[in-house]
Amino acid sequence: MLFHTLTYAEKPQRALEECARVLRPVAAWSCLSLDAHEQSEITRPYGERHAGFTPRVLKNMLGRAGLDVTLPRWPAAR
C-alpha cells in the first residue's frame, strides 16, 4: 500500500516505477494520495513536496510506470 507517499517523494514518478518493478509480474496494491490542492502553505511545513495529484494525473503517472489501474467499485448508497 502506498499511503500519502507521493506528495512527499522527491521524484513521485520514480517512486511509482520502483513499485512497479518490485510488484511484477502479478500483484495487487492500493495507492492513496492527496487530491491536487492550493493549500501548500499549510502542508509544506510537514514536508510535502507536491500539492497532491488530480485523479487524471495520478492515473497517467501509474500508467507511465507500467501499472494497470482498476478503480474500486463501491456498493450503491442505501
Order of alpha helices (4+ residues) and beta strands (2+ residues): beta-alpha-beta-alpha-alpha
